[in-house]
Amino acid sequence: MPRRTATMLASLLMLIALLCAGVLIPVPYAEMSPGPTYNTLGEHNGECVLQISGRKSCETTGGHLNMTTVRVTGSEYRMNLVEAVYGWLAHDDVVVPHSTLYPDDKTPDQVDQQNAEEFTQSQESAKVAALRALKKPVTAHVIVGAVQKGAPAQGKLHAGDVIKSVDGTAVREPDDVAKLVTKHKPGQKVVFSVVPAKNVAAAEKSGKQPSGEERVAITTTKADKGPARAIVGIQAGIDYTFPFRIDIKLADVGGPSAGLMFALGIVDRLSPGDLTGGKFIAGTGTIDDKGTVGPIGGIEMKTIGAREAGARYFLTPKENCAAAAKDVPSGLRLVKVHTIDDALTALEKIRKGDTAGLPKCTTG
Protein backbone atom coordinates (compact mmCIF):
# COMPACT_ATOMS: atom_id res chain seq x y z
CA MET A 1 0.00 0.00 0.00
CA PRO A 2 1.41 3.41 -0.93
CA ARG A 3 2.57 5.45 2.05
CA ARG A 4 0.20 8.34 1.25
CA THR A 5 -2.80 6.03 1.13
CA ALA A 6 -1.78 4.35 4.38
CA THR A 7 -1.41 7.74 6.06
CA MET A 8 -4.85 8.86 4.89
CA LEU A 9 -6.42 5.60 6.04
CA ALA A 10 -4.77 5.87 9.45
CA SER A 11 -5.97 9.47 9.80
CA LEU A 12 -9.49 8.45 8.81
CA LEU A 13 -9.52 5.62 11.32
CA MET A 14 -8.24 7.96 14.03
CA LEU A 15 -10.94 10.50 13.16
CA ILE A 16 -13.61 7.80 13.36
CA ALA A 17 -12.20 6.66 16.70
CA LEU A 18 -12.27 10.21 18.05
CA LEU A 19 -15.85 10.71 16.88
CA CYS A 20 -16.90 7.43 18.47
CA ALA A 21 -15.19 8.43 21.70
CA GLY A 22 -16.87 11.83 21.60
CA VAL A 23 -20.27 10.20 21.22
CA LEU A 24 -19.74 7.46 23.78
CA ILE A 25 -17.81 9.25 26.52
CA PRO A 26 -20.09 11.16 28.94
CA VAL A 27 -18.94 14.51 30.27
CA PRO A 28 -19.99 16.24 33.56
CA TYR A 29 -21.98 18.99 31.90
CA ALA A 30 -25.62 19.94 31.39
CA GLU A 31 -27.29 22.17 28.82
CA MET A 32 -29.62 25.14 29.19
CA SER A 33 -31.71 26.44 26.31
CA PRO A 34 -34.67 28.80 25.85
CA GLY A 35 -37.87 27.32 27.25
CA PRO A 36 -41.52 28.12 26.57
CA THR A 37 -43.15 31.35 27.72
CA TYR A 38 -46.62 31.63 29.26
CA ASN A 39 -48.95 34.61 29.12
CA THR A 40 -50.10 35.24 32.68
CA LEU A 41 -53.10 37.11 31.27
CA GLY A 42 -54.24 34.21 29.10
CA GLU A 43 -55.01 30.52 29.16
CA HIS A 44 -52.93 27.38 29.50
CA ASN A 45 -54.36 23.93 28.80
CA GLY A 46 -57.82 25.40 28.40
CA GLU A 47 -58.07 27.38 31.65
CA CYS A 48 -57.05 30.82 32.87
CA VAL A 49 -53.53 30.94 34.29
CA LEU A 50 -54.75 33.38 36.94
CA GLN A 51 -58.13 32.60 38.47
CA ILE A 52 -59.54 35.22 40.84
CA SER A 53 -62.92 34.70 42.43
CA GLY A 54 -65.47 37.31 41.46
CA ARG A 55 -63.14 39.09 39.07
CA LYS A 56 -62.96 39.51 35.30
CA SER A 57 -62.08 36.54 33.12
CA CYS A 58 -58.71 36.10 31.46
CA GLU A 59 -59.85 37.52 28.11
CA THR A 60 -57.52 40.34 27.13
CA THR A 61 -57.28 43.01 24.46
CA GLY A 62 -54.37 41.20 22.87
CA GLY A 63 -51.67 42.27 25.31
CA HIS A 64 -49.17 39.88 26.85
CA LEU A 65 -47.39 39.66 30.19
CA ASN A 66 -45.34 36.55 29.56
CA MET A 67 -43.29 34.74 32.15
CA THR A 68 -40.23 32.99 30.71
CA THR A 69 -38.55 29.66 31.39
CA VAL A 70 -35.32 27.80 30.72
CA ARG A 71 -35.25 24.26 29.40
CA VAL A 72 -32.52 22.07 30.97
CA THR A 73 -31.30 18.54 30.38
CA GLY A 74 -32.62 15.97 32.82
CA SER A 75 -30.78 15.05 36.02
CA GLU A 76 -30.07 11.51 34.83
CA TYR A 77 -28.95 12.53 31.35
CA ARG A 78 -25.23 12.79 30.71
CA MET A 79 -24.07 14.80 27.71
CA ASN A 80 -21.38 13.36 25.49
CA LEU A 81 -18.37 15.34 24.32
CA VAL A 82 -19.82 16.10 20.87
CA GLU A 83 -23.02 17.52 22.40
CA ALA A 84 -21.01 19.61 24.84
CA VAL A 85 -18.84 21.11 22.08
CA TYR A 86 -21.92 21.82 19.96
CA GLY A 87 -23.57 23.51 22.93
CA TRP A 88 -20.51 25.66 23.59
CA LEU A 89 -20.53 26.82 19.95
CA ALA A 90 -24.29 27.36 19.67
CA HIS A 91 -25.63 30.87 20.19
CA ASP A 92 -28.88 29.90 21.89
CA ASP A 93 -27.56 27.20 24.25
CA VAL A 94 -25.43 27.36 27.38
CA VAL A 95 -23.36 24.46 28.69
CA VAL A 96 -22.73 24.51 32.45
CA PRO A 97 -21.25 22.03 34.95
CA HIS A 98 -23.83 19.36 35.80
CA SER A 99 -23.46 20.20 39.49
CA THR A 100 -24.69 23.76 38.81
CA LEU A 101 -28.17 22.44 38.08
CA TYR A 102 -28.03 19.27 40.14
CA PRO A 103 -25.80 19.67 43.23
CA ASP A 104 -23.93 16.56 44.31
CA ASP A 105 -25.35 16.77 47.84
CA LYS A 106 -28.97 16.53 46.63
CA THR A 107 -30.89 13.77 44.90
CA PRO A 108 -32.87 14.57 41.72
CA ASP A 109 -36.08 14.22 43.74
CA GLN A 110 -34.79 16.74 46.30
CA VAL A 111 -33.94 19.20 43.51
CA ASP A 112 -37.43 18.78 42.01
CA GLN A 113 -39.00 19.23 45.44
CA GLN A 114 -37.01 22.40 46.07
CA ASN A 115 -38.02 23.82 42.67
CA ALA A 116 -41.67 23.03 43.38
CA GLU A 117 -41.51 24.68 46.81
CA GLU A 118 -39.83 27.78 45.38
CA PHE A 119 -42.50 27.98 42.67
CA THR A 120 -45.27 27.76 45.27
CA GLN A 121 -43.62 30.39 47.45
CA SER A 122 -43.17 32.70 44.46
CA GLN A 123 -46.90 32.50 43.82
CA GLU A 124 -47.73 33.46 47.40
CA SER A 125 -45.26 36.35 47.37
CA ALA A 126 -46.66 37.52 44.03
CA LYS A 127 -50.17 37.64 45.49
CA VAL A 128 -49.01 39.65 48.51
CA ALA A 129 -46.93 42.08 46.42
CA ALA A 130 -49.73 42.62 43.92
CA LEU A 131 -52.41 43.26 46.53
CA ARG A 132 -50.18 45.59 48.51
CA ALA A 133 -49.36 47.52 45.33
CA LEU A 134 -53.12 47.97 44.87
CA LYS A 135 -53.56 48.98 48.54
CA LYS A 136 -55.85 46.00 49.15
CA PRO A 137 -55.96 44.33 52.59
CA VAL A 138 -53.58 41.44 53.23
CA THR A 139 -53.44 39.81 56.66
CA ALA A 140 -50.23 38.08 57.76
CA HIS A 141 -50.23 35.10 60.13
CA VAL A 142 -47.42 33.24 61.89
CA ILE A 143 -47.95 29.57 61.12
CA VAL A 144 -46.46 26.16 61.79
CA GLY A 145 -44.38 25.67 58.66
CA ALA A 146 -43.20 22.14 59.47
CA VAL A 147 -43.19 19.65 62.34
CA GLN A 148 -40.09 17.56 63.00
CA LYS A 149 -40.67 13.82 62.98
CA GLY A 150 -40.54 12.37 66.49
CA ALA A 151 -40.58 15.83 68.11
CA PRO A 152 -42.84 16.70 71.08
CA ALA A 153 -45.07 18.75 68.75
CA GLN A 154 -45.79 15.83 66.42
CA GLY A 155 -49.49 14.99 66.52
CA LYS A 156 -50.28 18.13 68.52
CA LEU A 157 -49.37 20.86 66.04
CA HIS A 158 -49.70 20.55 62.28
CA ALA A 159 -48.29 22.34 59.27
CA GLY A 160 -50.56 25.25 58.45
CA ASP A 161 -51.80 25.85 62.00
CA VAL A 162 -51.91 29.59 62.75
CA ILE A 163 -49.98 30.43 65.93
CA LYS A 164 -51.76 33.24 67.75
CA SER A 165 -49.75 33.22 70.99
CA VAL A 166 -47.24 31.28 73.09
CA ASP A 167 -47.87 31.23 76.85
CA GLY A 168 -50.36 34.03 76.34
CA THR A 169 -47.91 36.32 74.56
CA ALA A 170 -49.00 37.27 71.03
CA VAL A 171 -46.59 36.39 68.20
CA ARG A 172 -46.13 38.63 65.18
CA GLU A 173 -42.98 37.22 63.58
CA PRO A 174 -41.76 33.61 63.18
CA ASP A 175 -38.73 34.37 65.38
CA ASP A 176 -41.07 35.26 68.25
CA VAL A 177 -42.06 31.60 68.60
CA ALA A 178 -38.52 30.33 69.18
CA LYS A 179 -37.75 33.17 71.61
CA LEU A 180 -40.79 32.36 73.73
CA VAL A 181 -40.20 28.59 73.70
CA THR A 182 -36.53 28.92 74.69
CA LYS A 183 -37.51 30.88 77.80
CA HIS A 184 -38.39 27.47 79.19
CA LYS A 185 -36.06 24.73 80.36
CA PRO A 186 -36.18 21.34 78.63
CA GLY A 187 -38.96 19.29 80.19
CA GLN A 188 -41.20 22.24 81.01
CA LYS A 189 -44.57 22.77 79.35
CA VAL A 190 -45.31 25.52 76.86
CA VAL A 191 -48.84 26.45 75.80
CA PHE A 192 -49.66 27.37 72.22
CA SER A 193 -52.85 29.08 71.15
CA VAL A 194 -53.51 28.07 67.56
CA VAL A 195 -56.15 28.09 64.85
CA PRO A 196 -56.09 24.60 63.26
CA ALA A 197 -55.04 24.33 59.63
CA LYS A 198 -58.44 22.86 58.66
CA ASN A 199 -60.13 26.05 59.91
CA VAL A 200 -57.67 28.13 57.91
CA ALA A 201 -58.45 26.15 54.74
CA ALA A 202 -62.18 26.64 55.27
CA ALA A 203 -61.66 30.38 55.79
CA GLU A 204 -59.68 30.67 52.55
CA LYS A 205 -62.56 29.16 50.59
CA SER A 206 -65.05 31.60 52.10
CA GLY A 207 -62.75 34.63 52.01
CA LYS A 208 -63.05 35.12 55.77
CA GLN A 209 -60.46 35.40 58.53
CA PRO A 210 -59.59 32.05 60.17
CA SER A 211 -61.17 31.49 63.59
CA GLY A 212 -61.62 28.83 66.27
CA GLU A 213 -58.59 29.03 68.57
CA GLU A 214 -57.41 25.99 70.51
CA ARG A 215 -54.95 25.74 73.39
CA VAL A 216 -52.26 23.08 73.00
CA ALA A 217 -49.83 22.22 75.83
CA ILE A 218 -46.52 20.65 74.80
CA THR A 219 -43.66 19.42 76.97
CA THR A 220 -40.39 20.77 75.65
CA THR A 221 -37.27 18.71 75.05
CA LYS A 222 -33.57 19.50 74.71
CA ALA A 223 -32.19 20.44 71.31
CA ASP A 224 -29.97 17.77 69.76
CA LYS A 225 -27.34 20.25 68.59
CA GLY A 226 -25.85 23.46 69.92
CA PRO A 227 -26.26 24.89 73.39
CA ALA A 228 -28.79 23.36 75.76
CA ARG A 229 -32.15 24.91 75.00
CA ALA A 230 -35.80 23.94 75.01
CA ILE A 231 -37.55 23.09 71.75
CA VAL A 232 -40.85 21.58 70.65
CA GLY A 233 -39.70 20.61 67.15
CA ILE A 234 -41.48 23.01 64.81
CA GLN A 235 -40.40 25.50 62.19
CA ALA A 236 -42.46 28.68 62.16
CA GLY A 237 -43.30 30.59 58.99
CA ILE A 238 -45.57 33.26 57.54
CA ASP A 239 -48.84 32.81 55.67
CA TYR A 240 -51.41 35.30 54.42
CA THR A 241 -55.16 35.67 54.19
CA PHE A 242 -56.43 37.43 51.09
CA PRO A 243 -59.75 39.24 50.60
CA PHE A 244 -60.64 36.81 47.81
CA ARG A 245 -59.34 33.54 46.38
CA ILE A 246 -56.45 33.70 43.89
CA ASP A 247 -55.36 30.52 42.12
CA ILE A 248 -52.43 30.17 39.72
CA LYS A 249 -52.92 27.29 37.29
CA LEU A 250 -49.62 26.43 35.68
CA ALA A 251 -48.12 22.96 35.92
CA ASP A 252 -44.66 21.59 35.08
CA VAL A 253 -42.87 24.82 35.99
CA GLY A 254 -40.50 25.21 38.93
CA GLY A 255 -38.33 27.76 40.66
CA PRO A 256 -39.02 31.29 41.91
CA SER A 257 -38.36 33.37 38.78
CA ALA A 258 -41.99 33.86 37.69
CA GLY A 259 -42.87 35.93 40.76
CA LEU A 260 -42.73 39.36 39.10
CA MET A 261 -44.85 38.39 36.10
CA PHE A 262 -47.44 36.63 38.26
CA ALA A 263 -47.70 39.77 40.40
CA LEU A 264 -48.20 42.00 37.35
CA GLY A 265 -50.78 39.61 35.95
CA ILE A 266 -52.73 39.78 39.21
CA VAL A 267 -52.58 43.59 39.21
CA ASP A 268 -53.91 43.61 35.64
CA ARG A 269 -56.78 41.29 36.51
CA LEU A 270 -57.77 43.44 39.49
CA SER A 271 -57.48 46.77 37.67
CA PRO A 272 -59.71 48.43 35.10
CA GLY A 273 -58.41 48.41 31.56
CA ASP A 274 -55.28 46.66 30.33
CA LEU A 275 -51.81 47.24 31.80
CA THR A 276 -50.09 46.40 28.52
CA GLY A 277 -52.01 48.62 26.11
CA GLY A 278 -52.09 45.63 23.77
CA LYS A 279 -48.28 45.32 23.69
CA PHE A 280 -46.33 42.06 23.96
CA ILE A 281 -44.26 42.31 27.13
CA ALA A 282 -42.28 39.52 28.76
CA GLY A 283 -40.04 39.42 31.80
CA THR A 284 -38.62 37.54 34.73
CA GLY A 285 -37.56 38.05 38.33
CA THR A 286 -38.25 36.81 41.80
CA ILE A 287 -40.43 38.94 44.04
CA ASP A 288 -40.74 39.17 47.79
CA ASP A 289 -43.69 40.17 49.97
CA LYS A 290 -42.58 43.81 49.88
CA GLY A 291 -42.48 43.89 46.07
CA THR A 292 -38.70 43.83 45.64
CA VAL A 293 -37.60 42.14 42.40
CA GLY A 294 -34.62 39.79 42.67
CA PRO A 295 -32.20 38.21 40.16
CA ILE A 296 -32.67 34.86 38.44
CA GLY A 297 -30.58 32.36 36.48
CA GLY A 298 -30.46 31.80 32.73
CA ILE A 299 -31.24 35.40 31.77
CA GLU A 300 -29.70 35.05 28.30
CA MET A 301 -31.90 32.04 27.54
CA LYS A 302 -34.99 33.85 28.75
CA THR A 303 -34.49 36.90 26.57
CA ILE A 304 -34.05 34.65 23.52
CA GLY A 305 -37.19 32.68 24.39
CA ALA A 306 -39.15 35.89 24.92
CA ARG A 307 -38.16 37.36 21.55
CA GLU A 308 -38.90 34.09 19.75
CA ALA A 309 -42.39 34.17 21.30
CA GLY A 310 -42.94 37.70 19.96
CA ALA A 311 -42.04 39.98 22.89
CA ARG A 312 -40.88 43.53 22.17
CA TYR A 313 -40.12 44.55 25.76
CA PHE A 314 -38.45 42.51 28.49
CA LEU A 315 -38.72 43.47 32.18
CA THR A 316 -35.26 42.65 33.54
CA PRO A 317 -34.20 42.47 37.20
CA LYS A 318 -31.68 45.19 37.98
CA GLU A 319 -29.05 42.66 39.04
CA ASN A 320 -29.38 40.70 35.77
CA CYS A 321 -29.13 43.76 33.54
CA ALA A 322 -25.39 43.67 32.86
CA ALA A 323 -25.46 40.02 31.77
CA ALA A 324 -28.61 40.45 29.68
CA ALA A 325 -27.26 43.55 27.91
CA LYS A 326 -24.22 41.71 26.57
CA ASP A 327 -26.28 39.96 23.90
CA VAL A 328 -29.77 41.36 23.36
CA PRO A 329 -31.90 39.60 20.73
CA SER A 330 -32.72 41.85 17.79
CA GLY A 331 -36.04 43.65 18.24
CA LEU A 332 -36.17 43.21 22.02
CA ARG A 333 -35.84 46.13 24.42
CA LEU A 334 -34.62 45.46 27.95
CA VAL A 335 -36.29 47.47 30.73
CA LYS A 336 -34.55 47.57 34.12
CA VAL A 337 -36.77 47.06 37.19
CA HIS A 338 -36.03 46.67 40.90
CA THR A 339 -39.53 46.75 42.40
CA ILE A 340 -43.09 46.04 41.34
CA ASP A 341 -43.66 49.81 41.34
CA ASP A 342 -40.79 50.17 38.83
CA ALA A 343 -42.47 47.58 36.63
CA LEU A 344 -45.89 49.25 36.87
CA THR A 345 -44.35 52.62 35.98
CA ALA A 346 -42.61 51.05 32.99
CA LEU A 347 -45.86 49.43 31.83
CA GLU A 348 -47.60 52.80 32.04
CA LYS A 349 -44.94 54.38 29.83
CA ILE A 350 -45.14 51.52 27.32
CA ARG A 351 -48.92 51.72 27.33
CA LYS A 352 -48.83 55.45 26.58
CA GLY A 353 -46.05 55.16 24.01
CA ASP A 354 -43.71 57.25 26.17
CA THR A 355 -40.78 54.84 25.93
CA ALA A 356 -37.89 57.30 25.65
CA GLY A 357 -37.45 57.46 29.40
CA LEU A 358 -37.62 53.71 30.11
CA PRO A 359 -34.74 52.59 32.39
CA LYS A 360 -32.16 50.78 30.27
CA CYS A 361 -29.92 47.82 30.93
CA THR A 362 -26.24 48.43 30.21
CA THR A 363 -23.16 46.23 30.35
CA GLY A 364 -21.39 48.63 32.71
C-alpha positions in Angstrom: 0.0 0.0 0.0 1.4 3.4 -0.9 2.6 5.5 2.0 0.2 8.3 1.3 -2.8 6.0 1.1 -1.8 4.3 4.4 -1.4 7.7 6.1 -4.8 8.9 4.9 -6.4 5.6 6.0 -4.8 5.9 9.5 -6.0 9.5 9.8 -9.5 8.5 8.8 -9.5 5.6 11.3 -8.2 8.0 14.0 -10.9 10.5 13.2 -13.6 7.8 13.4 -12.2 6.7 16.7 -12.3 10.2 18.1 -15.9 10.7 16.9 -16.9 7.4 18.5 -15.2 8.4 21.7 -16.9 11.8 21.6 -20.3 10.2 21.2 -19.7 7.5 23.8 -17.8 9.2 26.5 -20.1 11.2 28.9 -18.9 14.5 30.3 -20.0 16.2 33.6 -22.0 19.0 31.9 -25.6 19.9 31.4 -27.3 22.2 28.8 -29.6 25.1 29.2 -31.7 26.4 26.3 -34.7 28.8 25.8 -37.9 27.3 27.2 -41.5 28.1 26.6 -43.2 31.3 27.7 -46.6 31.6 29.3 -48.9 34.6 29.1 -50.1 35.2 32.7 -53.1 37.1 31.3 -54.2 34.2 29.1 -55.0 30.5 29.2 -52.9 27.4 29.5 -54.4 23.9 28.8 -57.8 25.4 28.4 -58.1 27.4 31.7 -57.0 30.8 32.9 -53.5 30.9 34.3 -54.8 33.4 36.9 -58.1 32.6 38.5 -59.5 35.2 40.8 -62.9 34.7 42.4 -65.5 37.3 41.5 -63.1 39.1 39.1 -63.0 39.5 35.3 -62.1 36.5 33.1 -58.7 36.1 31.5 -59.9 37.5 28.1 -57.5 40.3 27.1 -57.3 43.0 24.5 -54.4 41.2 22.9 -51.7 42.3 25.3 -49.2 39.9 26.9 -47.4 39.7 30.2 -45.3 36.5 29.6 -43.3 34.7 32.2 -40.2 33.0 30.7 -38.6 29.7 31.4 -35.3 27.8 30.7 -35.2 24.3 29.4 -32.5 22.1 31.0 -31.3 18.5 30.4 -32.6 16.0 32.8 -30.8 15.1 36.0 -30.1 11.5 34.8 -29.0 12.5 31.4 -25.2 12.8 30.7 -24.1 14.8 27.7 -21.4 13.4 25.5 -18.4 15.3 24.3 -19.8 16.1 20.9 -23.0 17.5 22.4 -21.0 19.6 24.8 -18.8 21.1 22.1 -21.9 21.8 20.0 -23.6 23.5 22.9 -20.5 25.7 23.6 -20.5 26.8 20.0 -24.3 27.4 19.7 -25.6 30.9 20.2 -28.9 29.9 21.9 -27.6 27.2 24.2 -25.4 27.4 27.4 -23.4 24.5 28.7 -22.7 24.5 32.5 -21.3 22.0 34.9 -23.8 19.4 35.8 -23.5 20.2 39.5 -24.7 23.8 38.8 -28.2 22.4 38.1 -28.0 19.3 40.1 -25.8 19.7 43.2 -23.9 16.6 44.3 -25.3 16.8 47.8 -29.0 16.5 46.6 -30.9 13.8 44.9 -32.9 14.6 41.7 -36.1 14.2 43.7 -34.8 16.7 46.3 -33.9 19.2 43.5 -37.4 18.8 42.0 -39.0 19.2 45.4 -37.0 22.4 46.1 -38.0 23.8 42.7 -41.7 23.0 43.4 -41.5 24.7 46.8 -39.8 27.8 45.4 -42.5 28.0 42.7 -45.3 27.8 45.3 -43.6 30.4 47.5 -43.2 32.7 44.5 -46.9 32.5 43.8 -47.7 33.5 47.4 -45.3 36.4 47.4 -46.7 37.5 44.0 -50.2 37.6 45.5 -49.0 39.7 48.5 -46.9 42.1 46.4 -49.7 42.6 43.9 -52.4 43.3 46.5 -50.2 45.6 48.5 -49.4 47.5 45.3 -53.1 48.0 44.9 -53.6 49.0 48.5 -55.8 46.0 49.1 -56.0 44.3 52.6 -53.6 41.4 53.2 -53.4 39.8 56.7 -50.2 38.1 57.8 -50.2 35.1 60.1 -47.4 33.2 61.9 -47.9 29.6 61.1 -46.5 26.2 61.8 -44.4 25.7 58.7 -43.2 22.1 59.5 -43.2 19.7 62.3 -40.1 17.6 63.0 -40.7 13.8 63.0 -40.5 12.4 66.5 -40.6 15.8 68.1 -42.8 16.7 71.1 -45.1 18.8 68.7 -45.8 15.8 66.4 -49.5 15.0 66.5 -50.3 18.1 68.5 -49.4 20.9 66.0 -49.7 20.5 62.3 -48.3 22.3 59.3 -50.6 25.3 58.4 -51.8 25.9 62.0 -51.9 29.6 62.8 -50.0 30.4 65.9 -51.8 33.2 67.8 -49.7 33.2 71.0 -47.2 31.3 73.1 -47.9 31.2 76.9 -50.4 34.0 76.3 -47.9 36.3 74.6 -49.0 37.3 71.0 -46.6 36.4 68.2 -46.1 38.6 65.2 -43.0 37.2 63.6 -41.8 33.6 63.2 -38.7 34.4 65.4 -41.1 35.3 68.2 -42.1 31.6 68.6 -38.5 30.3 69.2 -37.8 33.2 71.6 -40.8 32.4 73.7 -40.2 28.6 73.7 -36.5 28.9 74.7 -37.5 30.9 77.8 -38.4 27.5 79.2 -36.1 24.7 80.4 -36.2 21.3 78.6 -39.0 19.3 80.2 -41.2 22.2 81.0 -44.6 22.8 79.3 -45.3 25.5 76.9 -48.8 26.4 75.8 -49.7 27.4 72.2 -52.9 29.1 71.2 -53.5 28.1 67.6 -56.2 28.1 64.8 -56.1 24.6 63.3 -55.0 24.3 59.6 -58.4 22.9 58.7 -60.1 26.1 59.9 -57.7 28.1 57.9 -58.4 26.2 54.7 -62.2 26.6 55.3 -61.7 30.4 55.8 -59.7 30.7 52.6 -62.6 29.2 50.6 -65.1 31.6 52.1 -62.7 34.6 52.0 -63.1 35.1 55.8 -60.5 35.4 58.5 -59.6 32.0 60.2 -61.2 31.5 63.6 -61.6 28.8 66.3 -58.6 29.0 68.6 -57.4 26.0 70.5 -54.9 25.7 73.4 -52.3 23.1 73.0 -49.8 22.2 75.8 -46.5 20.6 74.8 -43.7 19.4 77.0 -40.4 20.8 75.7 -37.3 18.7 75.1 -33.6 19.5 74.7 -32.2 20.4 71.3 -30.0 17.8 69.8 -27.3 20.2 68.6 -25.8 23.5 69.9 -26.3 24.9 73.4 -28.8 23.4 75.8 -32.2 24.9 75.0 -35.8 23.9 75.0 -37.6 23.1 71.7 -40.9 21.6 70.7 -39.7 20.6 67.1 -41.5 23.0 64.8 -40.4 25.5 62.2 -42.5 28.7 62.2 -43.3 30.6 59.0 -45.6 33.3 57.5 -48.8 32.8 55.7 -51.4 35.3 54.4 -55.2 35.7 54.2 -56.4 37.4 51.1 -59.7 39.2 50.6 -60.6 36.8 47.8 -59.3 33.5 46.4 -56.5 33.7 43.9 -55.4 30.5 42.1 -52.4 30.2 39.7 -52.9 27.3 37.3 -49.6 26.4 35.7 -48.1 23.0 35.9 -44.7 21.6 35.1 -42.9 24.8 36.0 -40.5 25.2 38.9 -38.3 27.8 40.7 -39.0 31.3 41.9 -38.4 33.4 38.8 -42.0 33.9 37.7 -42.9 35.9 40.8 -42.7 39.4 39.1 -44.9 38.4 36.1 -47.4 36.6 38.3 -47.7 39.8 40.4 -48.2 42.0 37.4 -50.8 39.6 36.0 -52.7 39.8 39.2 -52.6 43.6 39.2 -53.9 43.6 35.6 -56.8 41.3 36.5 -57.8 43.4 39.5 -57.5 46.8 37.7 -59.7 48.4 35.1 -58.4 48.4 31.6 -55.3 46.7 30.3 -51.8 47.2 31.8 -50.1 46.4 28.5 -52.0 48.6 26.1 -52.1 45.6 23.8 -48.3 45.3 23.7 -46.3 42.1 24.0 -44.3 42.3 27.1 -42.3 39.5 28.8 -40.0 39.4 31.8 -38.6 37.5 34.7 -37.6 38.1 38.3 -38.3 36.8 41.8 -40.4 38.9 44.0 -40.7 39.2 47.8 -43.7 40.2 50.0 -42.6 43.8 49.9 -42.5 43.9 46.1 -38.7 43.8 45.6 -37.6 42.1 42.4 -34.6 39.8 42.7 -32.2 38.2 40.2 -32.7 34.9 38.4 -30.6 32.4 36.5 -30.5 31.8 32.7 -31.2 35.4 31.8 -29.7 35.0 28.3 -31.9 32.0 27.5 -35.0 33.8 28.8 -34.5 36.9 26.6 -34.0 34.6 23.5 -37.2 32.7 24.4 -39.1 35.9 24.9 -38.2 37.4 21.6 -38.9 34.1 19.8 -42.4 34.2 21.3 -42.9 37.7 20.0 -42.0 40.0 22.9 -40.9 43.5 22.2 -40.1 44.6 25.8 -38.4 42.5 28.5 -38.7 43.5 32.2 -35.3 42.7 33.5 -34.2 42.5 37.2 -31.7 45.2 38.0 -29.0 42.7 39.0 -29.4 40.7 35.8 -29.1 43.8 33.5 -25.4 43.7 32.9 -25.5 40.0 31.8 -28.6 40.5 29.7 -27.3 43.6 27.9 -24.2 41.7 26.6 -26.3 40.0 23.9 -29.8 41.4 23.4 -31.9 39.6 20.7 -32.7 41.9 17.8 -36.0 43.7 18.2 -36.2 43.2 22.0 -35.8 46.1 24.4 -34.6 45.5 27.9 -36.3 47.5 30.7 -34.6 47.6 34.1 -36.8 47.1 37.2 -36.0 46.7 40.9 -39.5 46.8 42.4 -43.1 46.0 41.3 -43.7 49.8 41.3 -40.8 50.2 38.8 -42.5 47.6 36.6 -45.9 49.3 36.9 -44.3 52.6 36.0 -42.6 51.0 33.0 -45.9 49.4 31.8 -47.6 52.8 32.0 -44.9 54.4 29.8 -45.1 51.5 27.3 -48.9 51.7 27.3 -48.8 55.5 26.6 -46.1 55.2 24.0 -43.7 57.3 26.2 -40.8 54.8 25.9 -37.9 57.3 25.6 -37.5 57.5 29.4 -37.6 53.7 30.1 -34.7 52.6 32.4 -32.2 50.8 30.3 -29.9 47.8 30.9 -26.2 48.4 30.2 -23.2 46.2 30.3 -21.4 48.6 32.7 
